[in-house]
Amino acid sequence: RARERRARFVGKNGACNVAHKNIREQGRFLQDVFTTLVDLKWPHTLLIFTMSFLCSWLLFGMVWWLIAFAHGDLDHSTRLQRDPAEGTAGSAAAFVPCVTSIHSFTSAFLFSIEVQVTIGFGGRMVTEECPAAILVLIVQNIVGLVINAIMLGCIFMKTSQAHRRAETLIFSKHAVIALREGRLCFMLRVGDLRKSMIISATIRMQVVKKTASLEGEVVPLNQIDIQMENPVGGNSIFLVSPLIIYHVIDKNSPLYDISPMNLHHHEDLEIIVILEGVVETTGITTQARTSYLADEILWGQRFVPIVAEEDGRYSVDYSKFGNTVKVPTPSCTARQLEEDKSIMDS
């Protein structure tokens, strides 16, 4: 009976099952603020987006209120509100405020919003009386443009992240081992649900398992690249229709000594599949991942055909994407199969 299987290194949806703990140098994340903002969850991003604008409006609202207070605009406005007749007096008519219609902090805050988001209602404006007010106007406009650029760029990157495109790159739920061209092969199926292509798509596989060196060093997650084949040769694939990617189990393969009898006893075996390419519509590099544990590998089965020619064009039936059928397959390891062939040939 197989022992309890270990935790996945990579989930079926491509998420890496790794928790980072006891990171002492947290300040390194602040050295790349933009990437940190993009990596945050949406509620945190929207909270920072809102607070950045609100804090900048409050900060410059306080600055505008202090300018008005230092220039005496608030006292003059109070006198006019108490006695509107003073507005016709010669001394009152000669007074020019730094910003018109600033009566309190509330009006200064509203003016700060109007300046930064370029909403002009016509009630408040900067005069040429105070050079400091003109300087603050320039600074606030620059700060507002920087905040807009950072936050809008952050939201754009979050909505167009490469892993979103990977949601329509699918892998078969199970992998299979069967004969192909007289050799045992590990096979899986990959497909793209969108019509827009993945340019320069490449695919590779790794075996992740616990190993020990001759010196006694234990490597809990040793990653071993395995040679793979595909219908067009090499690692590059033309993913217009679903393809069956396979790995020939030879003497260089980590699966060389695995048989159907002991396959499910390899609870530390995990095969990771990584598909990379450039999204045709955006030019962004994307990556899709999945993994197969020992109990997700079917021995002696083969994927059913899903591509057929209909009315002068090729049709793909994705309802059969993961379907398999049983085929005659030796119940022995690839090593034993090669040894038997050598004996027969000799």
Disulfide bonds with the S-S distance in Angstrom:
Cys98-Cys130 1.64
